[in-house]
């Protein structure tokens, strides 16, 4: 049914398939498995985000109602069950604030430290360091506060880090160094943020003239 040239091509294809067919099938199987794995992972991530979002809504409602216990419980659930989502860091930050406002600084520090160590987004970690440094300042643990404030951070946080560093140095009785930190904070502040610039300037003025 085939001429000689076609038969030779068929025989060559059979020979090639006999030698490499299993490898081709294996490659196709691996490829399909990879595609299925990627799709499964995407589905899992979407499911995780959806479930975390529902819990985060409950957390926000509890926070608005000033229910510290429900806020803390919802945050803990998100942090434990969905730690890889952005909701986890946001939940910890929100719960830390609620705890602080109710006088539970210990829990607030623990949640902020969790964000520093586990948050997937750099901005969340930097904000957590800033707030944690503020708590250390409240407790007069100036060394820990300065350690956090001297850590690497994005330029967007320069003014806030320098401002709080000025507070720590002023509390330590180091007016010259505090003055330099406040001046750096003012220099790094967006000119449009007039209220914040005036706030830092007031602290700088309160230090008096350099001697």
Secondary structure, 3 states (H helix, E strand, C coil): CCCHHHHHHHHHHHHHHHHHHHHHHHHHHHHHHHHHHHHHHHHHHHHHHHHHHHHHHHHHHHHHCCCHHHHHHHHHHHHHHCCCCHHHHHHHHHHHHHHHHCCCHHHHHHHHHHHHHHCCCHHHHHHHHHHHHHHHHHCCCHHHHHHHHCCCCCHHHHHHHHHHHHHHHHHCCCHHHHHHHHHHHHHHCCCCCHHHHHHHHHHHHHCCCCC
